């Protein structure tokens, strides 16, 4: 299955061009804070057949075919990839440089709408809260790894989850630090007043106290209350189950999703294992470091050296697992370096380890650069260890601030040959525009992700003819090998059967 991952995803994407239904509703826009970016761009995908090992796939035909296709678009985006994102895209799939499949994508937060002449006047409505669940179905029924594709296509879900955990913790630390600083200032004022009182006896500071060091404690009760708040991310989202479907997509292939959700839904139990004496968390802060300790465990340490930043997060669990995250970001004159590793150990054995190593990564203010990023996964939980995946990139722009013209390429290196196998090419003009560019629309509210056999039959009846007419010129440009590969994949996965029935 893993060896045909790319071909399966490409073919599966063709099956998602179905339509939606009636019942109009006025989409109202509450616009978040931020800058609206306008981009006029072209995007192309190139395949390099000589970078692949021998395969039954007709790679030379795919290389020829993809060279004929491109995407051109005009997009306005605000708070992109966040839960409150607002995006409007007027684009077209081009064949030999000419618009062939025009469409409009209109995104309001978790609502997505797709409009195209190829849909015969219908409008597709996607409620993204249901997207992860929908993309698990091909995994369960056809053994396609679509759950990972879902996480890549909907980064807003990861942003929401990360922010849901990070914000309460950050607010607790900020409030505790402000309280400690206020107490320190009050103590200093009292000391000054006492020094002016001839009856006051001055007490010397401890000999080991460091200048600019701040130490404070967050009580166990506050930590317990925080755990109860974080529990709700898993336990109090019954209607949407966002955390459930995120971790299911991420971990179901490792048989670890249920265990992870059980731990995250009962964090007080984990706290009691970390802090049996209920002493709370001790925080020691200096100008270039931060250390948080619960019981005998330094759960978080952060250090800075100039512009370089590094931190380590260590979380032992009551079940005998230990989660460790190591992260380091080091800027330089030729781009930043990244080193990150997320691991879970059990009884001293590495159960799972995710790594990311990058060089030449873009930094704020850079006008151009090139570099690489390598992602790896290993550990005893895997039936077989996949090869590390390496991406190389190059980019340049003609100004540090918008408006500017940006050109960028992203290459995926085939792990067996080390050569660029797929190349994504972007060219665009980016500028800043006013929020008034966003206009509310009237759209249907029949969620495509509620797809069942009845809906599928209706979609095929209403849309198949117009879709075929619109896609025929593209199909006529397909080399025979491409058609054969798509047909074989659709037949092997029973997708073909579902369309023929």
LUMZA-340367 format. One line per field, with one value per residue (C-alpha): residue number from 0; residue in one letter; chain; x, y, z. Coordinates in steps of 0.05 Angstrom, whole numbers. Last residue first. Layout:
num <- (NUM, ...)
residuo <- (A, ...)
cadena <- (A, ...)
east <- (X, ...)
north <- (Y, ...)
up <- (Z, ...)
***
This chain:
num <- (500, 499, 498, 497, 496, 495, 494, 493, 492, 491, 490, 489, 488, 487, 486, 485, 484, 483, 482, 481, 480, 479, 478, 477, 476, 475, 474, 473, 472, 471, 470, 469, 468, 467, 466, 465, 464, 463, 462, 461, 460, 459, 458, 457, 456, 455, 454, 453, 452, 451, 450, 449, 448, 447, 446, 445, 444, 443, 442, 441, 440, 439, 438, 437, 436, 435, 434, 433, 432, 431, 430, 429, 428, 427, 426, 425, 424, 423, 422, 421, 420, 419, 418, 417, 416, 415, 414, 413, 412, 411, 410, 409, 408, 407, 406, 405, 404, 403, 402, 401, 400, 399, 398, 397, 396, 395, 394, 393, 392, 391, 390, 389, 388, 387, 386, 385, 384, 383, 382, 381, 380, 379, 378, 377, 376, 375, 374, 373, 372, 371, 370, 369, 368, 367, 366, 365, 364, 363, 362, 361, 360, 359, 358, 357, 356, 355, 354, 353, 352, 351, 350, 349, 348, 347, 346, 345, 344, 343, 342, 341, 340, 339, 338, 337, 336, 335, 334, 333, 332, 331, 330, 329, 328, 327, 326, 325, 324, 323, 322, 321, 320, 319, 318, 317, 316, 315, 314, 313, 312, 311, 310, 309, 308, 307, 306, 305, 304, 303, 302, 301, 300, 299, 298, 297, 296, 295, 294, 293, 292, 291, 290, 289, 288, 287, 286, 285, 284, 283, 282, 281, 280, 279, 278, 277, 276, 275, 274, 273, 272, 271, 270, 269, 268, 267, 266, 265, 264, 263, 262, 261, 260, 259, 258, 257, 256, 255, 254, 253, 252, 251, 250, 249, 248, 247, 246, 245, 244, 243, 242, 241, 240, 239, 238, 237, 236, 235, 234, 233, 232, 231, 230, 229, 228, 227, 226, 225, 224, 223, 222, 221, 220, 219, 218, 217, 216, 215, 214, 213, 212, 211, 210, 209, 208, 207, 206, 205, 204, 203, 202, 201, 200, 199, 198, 197, 196, 195, 194, 193, 192, 191, 190, 189, 188, 187, 186, 185, 184, 183, 182, 181, 180, 179, 178, 177, 176, 175, 174, 173, 172, 171, 170, 169, 168, 167, 166, 165, 164, 163, 162, 161, 160, 159, 158, 157, 156, 155, 154, 153, 152, 151, 150, 149, 148, 147, 146, 145, 144, 143, 142, 141, 140, 139, 138, 137, 136, 135, 134, 133, 132, 131, 130, 129, 128, 127, 126, 125, 124, 123, 122, 121, 120, 119, 118, 117, 116, 115, 114, 113, 112, 111, 110, 109, 108, 107, 106, 105, 104, 103, 102, 101, 100, 99, 98, 97, 96, 95, 94, 93, 92, 91, 90, 89, 88, 87, 86, 85, 84, 83, 82, 81, 80, 79, 78, 77, 76, 75, 74, 73, 72, 71, 70, 69, 68, 67, 66, 65, 64, 63, 62, 61, 60, 59, 58, 57, 56, 55, 54, 53, 52, 51, 50, 49, 48, 47, 46, 45, 44, 43, 42, 41, 40, 39, 38, 37, 36, 35, 34, 33, 32, 31, 30, 29, 28, 27, 26, 25, 24, 23, 22, 21, 20, 19, 18, 17, 16, 15, 14, 13, 12, 11, 10, 9, 8, 7, 6, 5, 4, 3, 2, 1, 0)
residuo <- (X, X, X, X, X, X, X, X, X, X, X, X, X, X, X, X, X, X, X, X, X, X, X, X, X, X, X, X, X, X, X, X, X, X, X, X, X, X, X, X, X, X, X, X, X, X, X, X, X, X, X, X, X, X, X, X, X, X, X, X, X, X, X, X, X, X, X, X, X, X, X, X, X, X, X, X, X, X, X, X, X, X, X, X, X, X, X, X, X, X, X, X, X, X, X, X, X, X, X, X, X, X, X, X, X, X, X, X, X, X, X, X, X, X, X, X, X, X, X, X, X, X, X, X, X, X, X, X, X, X, X, X, X, X, X, X, X, X, X, X, X, X, X, X, X, X, X, X, X, X, X, X, X, X, X, X, X, X, X, X, X, X, X, X, X, X, X, X, X, X, X, X, X, X, X, X, X, X, X, X, X, X, X, X, X, X, X, X, X, X, X, X, X, X, X, X, X, X, X, X, X, X, X, X, X, X, X, X, X, X, X, X, X, X, X, X, X, X, X, X, X, X, X, X, X, X, X, X, X, X, X, X, X, X, X, X, X, X, X, X, X, X, X, X, X, X, X, X, X, X, X, X, X, X, X, X, X, X, X, X, X, X, X, X, X, X, X, X, X, X, X, X, X, X, X, X, X, X, X, X, X, X, X, X, X, X, X, X, X, X, X, X, X, X, X, X, X, X, X, X, X, X, X, X, X, X, X, X, X, X, X, X, X, X, X, X, X, X, X, X, X, X, X, X, X, X, X, X, X, X, X, X, X, X, X, X, X, X, X, X, X, X, X, X, X, X, X, X, X, X, X, X, X, X, X, X, X, X, X, X, X, X, X, X, X, X, X, X, X, X, X, X, X, X, X, X, X, X, X, X, X, X, X, X, X, X, X, X, X, X, X, X, X, X, X, X, X, X, X, X, X, X, X, X, X, X, X, X, X, X, X, X, X, X, X, X, X, X, X, X, X, X, X, X, X, X, X, X, X, X, X, X, X, X, X, X, X, X, X, X, X, X, X, X, X, X, X, X, X, X, X, X, X, X, X, X, X, X, X, X, X, X, X, X, X, X, X, X, X, X, X, X, X, X, X, X, X, X, X, X, X, X, X, X, X, X, X, X, X, X, X, X, X, X, X, X, X, X, X, X, X)
cadena <- (A, A, A, A, A, A, A, A, A, A, A, A, A, A, A, A, A, A, A, A, A, A, A, A, A, A, A, A, A, A, A, A, A, A, A, A, A, A, A, A, A, A, A, A, A, A, A, A, A, A, A, A, A, A, A, A, A, A, A, A, A, A, A, A, A, A, A, A, A, A, A, A, A, A, A, A, A, A, A, A, A, A, A, A, A, A, A, A, A, A, A, A, A, A, A, A, A, A, A, A, A, A, A, A, A, A, A, A, A, A, A, A, A, A, A, A, A, A, A, A, A, A, A, A, A, A, A, A, A, A, A, A, A, A, A, A, A, A, A, A, A, A, A, A, A, A, A, A, A, A, A, A, A, A, A, A, A, A, A, A, A, A, A, A, A, A, A, A, A, A, A, A, A, A, A, A, A, A, A, A, A, A, A, A, A, A, A, A, A, A, A, A, A, A, A, A, A, A, A, A, A, A, A, A, A, A, A, A, A, A, A, A, A, A, A, A, A, A, A, A, A, A, A, A, A, A, A, A, A, A, A, A, A, A, A, A, A, A, A, A, A, A, A, A, A, A, A, A, A, A, A, A, A, A, A, A, A, A, A, A, A, A, A, A, A, A, A, A, A, A, A, A, A, A, A, A, A, A, A, A, A, A, A, A, A, A, A, A, A, A, A, A, A, A, A, A, A, A, A, A, A, A, A, A, A, A, A, A, A, A, A, A, A, A, A, A, A, A, A, A, A, A, A, A, A, A, A, A, A, A, A, A, A, A, A, A, A, A, A, A, A, A, A, A, A, A, A, A, A, A, A, A, A, A, A, A, A, A, A, A, A, A, A, A, A, A, A, A, A, A, A, A, A, A, A, A, A, A, A, A, A, A, A, A, A, A, A, A, A, A, A, A, A, A, A, A, A, A, A, A, A, A, A, A, A, A, A, A, A, A, A, A, A, A, A, A, A, A, A, A, A, A, A, A, A, A, A, A, A, A, A, A, A, A, A, A, A, A, A, A, A, A, A, A, A, A, A, A, A, A, A, A, A, A, A, A, A, A, A, A, A, A, A, A, A, A, A, A, A, A, A, A, A, A, A, A, A, A, A, A, A, A, A, A, A, A, A, A, A, A, A, A, A, A, A, A, A, A, A, A, A)
east <- (-465, -410, -385, -380, -347, -292, -275, -266, -194, -161, -208, -196, -121, -122, -165, -120, -57, -87, -110, -40, -8, -52, -28, -79, -94, -162, -178, -166, -211, -264, -263, -316, -362, -353, -368, -431, -456, -439, -470, -543, -548, -481, -496, -564, -535, -482, -534, -573, -510, -485, -446, -454, -386, -419, -457, -524, -521, -528, -496, -515, -453, -417, -366, -292, -252, -274, -217, -169, -111, -38, 4, 33, 52, 61, 103, 99, 132, 120, 171, 163, 219, 280, 336, 358, 347, 311, 284, 254, 269, 208, 224, 194, 203, 190, 181, 154, 139, 131, 80, 90, 153, 222, 225, 242, 227, 266, 256, 291, 268, 291, 247, 271, 229, 262, 249, 192, 205, 164, 111, 119, 108, 182, 204, 218, 193, 233, 224, 281, 278, 324, 352, 351, 347, 320, 297, 305, 268, 236, 274, 265, 296, 368, 375, 322, 318, 251, 243, 186, 203, 157, 161, 234, 248, 266, 205, 162, 189, 152, 190, 183, 247, 263, 324, 316, 370, 355, 375, 441, 462, 442, 381, 383, 317, 321, 267, 266, 199, 196, 137, 148, 106, 96, 20, 24, 54, 122, 121, 187, 188, 256, 270, 318, 322, 376, 370, 424, 430, 363, 344, 279, 266, 200, 177, 238, 215, 226, 160, 139, 195, 191, 256, 264, 328, 362, 341, 330, 267, 258, 188, 168, 104, 57, 76, 20, 61, 43, 64, 78, 29, -22, -14, -26, -91, -112, -100, -160, -185, -115, -96, -158, -148, -77, -97, -153, -106, -49, -63, -5, -50, -100, -50, -57, -126, -153, -117, -152, -219, -223, -196, -251, -308, -359, -422, -390, -337, -334, -289, -229, -217, -253, -195, -154, -198, -195, -119, -116, -157, -108, -49, -82, -94, -22, 2, 45, 111, 159, 232, 258, 332, 357, 420, 430, 417, 471, 494, 424, 406, 429, 378, 373, 350, 299, 299, 333, 276, 302, 325, 255, 223, 272, 259, 184, 190, 233, 181, 125, 166, 179, 105, 86, 139, 112, 40, 61, 98, 38, -8, 39, 48, -28, -40, 13, -18, -89, -64, -21, -73, -128, -77, -46, -114, -139, -74, -76, -147, -130, -78, -135, -104, -44, -86, -134, -77, -56, -126, -127, -79, -121, -141, -206, -260, -226, -177, -228, -275, -224, -229, -301, -285, -229, -275, -335, -312, -295, -367, -362, -414, -412, -451, -495, -500, -479, -418, -371, -391, -356, -370, -338, -358, -320, -346, -300, -279, -312, -279, -299, -268, -286, -277, -252, -236, -204, -169, -114, -39, -35, -93, -107, -143, -176, -178, -218, -200, -232, -204, -226, -191, -221, -195, -125, -94, -100, -113, -139, -131, -150, -133, -126, -110, -74, -65, -24, -30, 6, 71, 30, 14, 85, 112, 53, 68, 141, 118, 74, 65, 92, 154, 229, 258, 236, 281, 282, 207, 212, 142, 124, 69, 52, 24, 9, -5, -42, -39, -77, -59, -108, -74, -98, -156, -213, -270, -341, -372, -443, -460, -532, -565, -591, -626, -599, -546, -475, -427, -373, -300, -274, -261, -203, -168, -169, -127, -73, -75, -69, -10, 27, 16, 32, 91, 54, 0)
north <- (15, 40, 95, 52, -4, 43, 63, -12, 1, -44, -20, 54, 41, 2, 55, 112, 75, 57, 128, 154, 102, 121, 193, 242, 301, 273, 267, 341, 359, 311, 342, 395, 348, 292, 340, 365, 294, 268, 325, 314, 238, 226, 275, 244, 174, 197, 231, 165, 124, 170, 236, 276, 305, 344, 386, 412, 485, 519, 588, 661, 704, 754, 800, 802, 855, 904, 877, 925, 899, 880, 855, 791, 777, 704, 647, 578, 513, 446, 393, 318, 266, 308, 256, 218, 152, 108, 164, 202, 275, 321, 388, 456, 516, 589, 656, 717, 786, 840, 888, 873, 880, 851, 865, 829, 759, 694, 621, 553, 488, 417, 364, 300, 242, 192, 119, 83, 37, -27, -52, 13, 14, -2, 65, 107, 169, 219, 287, 322, 396, 429, 496, 555, 630, 696, 764, 750, 799, 747, 681, 626, 557, 547, 480, 434, 371, 344, 281, 237, 181, 125, 69, 81, 31, 54, 22, 58, 117, 170, 217, 285, 310, 379, 411, 473, 515, 586, 619, 641, 696, 652, 635, 575, 542, 484, 436, 374, 342, 284, 240, 188, 125, 85, 90, 147, 190, 224, 292, 324, 387, 412, 482, 517, 588, 621, 696, 712, 649, 628, 572, 538, 481, 446, 386, 386, 325, 310, 339, 389, 433, 491, 521, 585, 613, 674, 733, 686, 648, 593, 563, 514, 475, 451, 418, 367, 312, 263, 313, 275, 218, 267, 309, 248, 232, 305, 298, 253, 267, 274, 205, 172, 208, 182, 110, 112, 140, 92, 35, 60, 69, 103, 156, 219, 208, 185, 242, 293, 256, 256, 326, 353, 313, 361, 349, 318, 371, 370, 310, 320, 395, 392, 356, 420, 458, 403, 401, 476, 469, 417, 462, 519, 474, 448, 519, 555, 573, 630, 643, 704, 712, 780, 774, 704, 683, 635, 679, 689, 762, 797, 814, 887, 900, 956, 1004, 1060, 1059, 1084, 1013, 988, 1033, 1008, 936, 947, 975, 915, 867, 902, 899, 825, 811, 848, 808, 743, 761, 780, 714, 674, 710, 697, 624, 613, 650, 608, 543, 566, 588, 527, 471, 503, 537, 470, 439, 498, 502, 427, 432, 493, 450, 419, 390, 361, 329, 300, 271, 233, 204, 187, 129, 83, 17, 16, 13, 40, 87, 109, 126, 165, 223, 236, 238, 288, 332, 337, 401, 424, 435, 431, 461, 447, 495, 473, 510, 451, 433, 445, 518, 521, 540, 510, 532, 519, 532, 521, 595, 624, 599, 615, 574, 595, 551, 551, 483, 492, 559, 559, 550, 480, 459, 505, 490, 556, 604, 655, 645, 677, 661, 680, 643, 640, 570, 590, 565, 635, 693, 734, 711, 743, 699, 705, 640, 601, 526, 486, 425, 407, 387, 341, 299, 290, 270, 223, 190, 181, 151, 95, 58, -13, 13, 17, 66, 139, 199, 187, 201, 273, 298, 371, 407, 479, 539, 607, 668, 733, 741, 788, 787, 815, 837, 817, 817, 770, 784, 766, 748, 724, 669, 676, 608, 572, 504, 467, 413, 389, 365, 314, 328, 285, 225, 260, 268, 192, 184, 230, 200, 130, 146, 179, 122, 65, 39, 50, 0)
up <- (-204, -251, -205, -143, -184, -208, -137, -121, -98, -151, -206, -192, -190, -255, -290, -267, -289, -357, -370, -354, -399, -457, -456, -430, -477, -495, -421, -412, -470, -440, -371, -384, -422, -371, -313, -348, -359, -290, -252, -240, -242, -209, -154, -141, -138, -89, -45, -39, -28, 27, 29, 93, 75, 19, 70, 46, 66, -2, -13, -14, -13, 31, -1, 19, -18, 37, 80, 45, 3, 14, -44, -72, -145, -160, -187, -156, -181, -147, -166, -160, -167, -149, -143, -80, -118, -67, -23, -82, -70, -65, -95, -78, -123, -108, -144, -108, -136, -84, -55, 1, 45, 36, -38, -103, -80, -84, -70, -70, -40, -23, 8, 40, 64, 110, 90, 124, 183, 180, 229, 267, 342, 354, 329, 268, 232, 190, 158, 120, 102, 52, 33, -14, -5, -27, -2, 72, 118, 164, 157, 106, 121, 98, 133, 163, 205, 227, 269, 293, 342, 364, 416, 434, 489, 560, 591, 541, 501, 461, 416, 383, 352, 323, 291, 249, 216, 192, 128, 98, 148, 206, 249, 296, 317, 365, 389, 433, 450, 498, 517, 570, 577, 641, 646, 697, 643, 638, 603, 581, 539, 516, 488, 442, 414, 372, 362, 414, 455, 484, 531, 548, 597, 608, 649, 694, 734, 808, 830, 777, 750, 700, 676, 635, 606, 576, 619, 679, 700, 751, 755, 810, 796, 850, 916, 913, 945, 890, 836, 772, 786, 812, 748, 704, 741, 734, 659, 648, 577, 549, 576, 547, 481, 476, 492, 440, 386, 396, 347, 304, 242, 287, 308, 267, 237, 305, 340, 296, 297, 373, 381, 336, 367, 334, 374, 436, 446, 522, 535, 490, 495, 562, 595, 584, 632, 685, 677, 688, 752, 777, 760, 799, 859, 856, 867, 815, 848, 835, 821, 785, 769, 747, 791, 818, 890, 916, 974, 1001, 1009, 1073, 1127, 1150, 1222, 1225, 1284, 1244, 1193, 1126, 1109, 1126, 1074, 1022, 1043, 1040, 969, 949, 978, 940, 876, 887, 901, 837, 798, 826, 809, 738, 731, 756, 707, 648, 667, 672, 606, 571, 596, 576, 506, 489, 493, 452, 407, 388, 374, 333, 292, 280, 254, 211, 176, 134, 70, 106, 162, 110, 69, 132, 140, 66, 75, 30, 61, 20, 74, 136, 102, 50, 108, 149, 101, 120, 195, 181, 138, 185, 220, 150, 130, 54, 7, -67, -110, -168, -234, -277, -235, -293, -293, -225, -153, -91, -21, 44, 115, 175, 177, 115, 51, -21, -77, -147, -208, -280, -312, -380, -378, -431, -419, -448, -404, -346, -281, -264, -206, -167, -94, -33, 36, 106, 163, 233, 251, 227, 162, 130, 176, 116, 44, -23, -83, -158, -193, -246, -242, -291, -335, -400, -364, -321, -383, -407, -338, -328, -395, -375, -309, -338, -272, -272, -236, -244, -195, -198, -210, -286, -290, -266, -249, -252, -215, -234, -197, -226, -184, -169, -94, -48, 26, 77, 141, 210, 258, 245, 197, 217, 151, 142, 93, 71, 67, 5, 7, -55, -66, -75, -128, -143, -159, -102, -148, -183, -116, -107, -169, -144, -74, -101, -146, -88, -38, -86, -47, 19, 0)
***
